[in-house]
Amino acid sequence: MVLASGDVPRPTGPAAQMLLATAWPGMSESGLEHLAGEQAAMATAANDYGDQVMRDMTHQRELLKGYSGDAHQALMGKLRDHAYAVADHFDTKAAAAQGYKSVIHGLKLRLSQIADAAEHDWSNTPPAARGLVITAYAPEVESAVADAWADFHATPTP
C-alpha cells in the first residue's frame, strides 16, 4: 500500500486492530487520484490531437482534389474519429478512478470513526469484557464495508 499525504491513516489502537484487520482497504486514495489525473491527461492529449486533425482536414480539403483528396479526407476522418474515441475511453477511465477514490476515502473515514468510538469504549471497559466492545462494533464495520461495496459496484465501469 502506498501511503501518501492525502490518504486516511489506518487507526492504530488495539480495538481498531481487531475490528479493522480485514476490513481496511489496501488501496491508496492518492494513488487513485494520481491515476485519474494521468487518465485525464491522456484524454486531453487525445482530444487535442482530434482537434488538430479536424483543423488539418479543413485546411487540406482544398489542397488535394479528386480521388486522392477524397481518400485523404476519409483517412483524416478515421484518424479524427479514433482520436475522439480514445479521448472518450480515457475520460471514462478517469471518472471511474475518481469514483473509486471517493468510495475508498469514504470507507476509510467511516471505519476510522467506528474505530475511534470503539477505542473510547475499549479504554473504559475492564479487560475481561473488552471482547464485548468488538462484538458491539463489528456489525457497524460490516455495514460500512457492505455500503462501500454497493457504492463500488454503482460506480460506472471504465
PyMOL commands that set and color helices and strands:
alter all, ss='L'
color gray80, all
select helices_A, chain A and resi 14-20+29-60+66-123+127-154
alter helices_A, ss='H'
color red, helices_A
deselect
rebuild
show_as cartoon
